[in-house]
Amino acid sequence: MKPLLYFTDAAINQIQALRKALHIQDNQYLRVGVRGGSGCMAVTQVIAFDEKEERDELYDVQGMPVLVRKGESMYILGMTVDYVDDGQSKGFVFSA
């Protein structure tokens, strides 16, 4: 069975740094999801810290609790999340 997601070491390090810098509370989890997808628009993957809601599923991904809204897991299944900082731009990058 394919893992839901895979985080590179760079992504995990950045998530941990953000959690510390932003003083993220223990009741907030990493959320991975999608935006868009209506009509001709493609979905865009998003990542944030958030509290668990009723319509969320909680996964363990490489030892990190990750929230995904029910119905959105099919859009991120098997993706790799990396963090890139090349001097020109920086951010999380999703790839299939």
Buried (B, 14 or more C-beta within 10 A) or exposed (E): EEEBBBBBEBBBEBBEEBBEEEEBEEEBBBBBBBEEEEEEEEBEBBBEBBEBEEEBBEBEBEEBEBBBBEEBBEBBBEBBBBBBEEEEEEEBBBEE
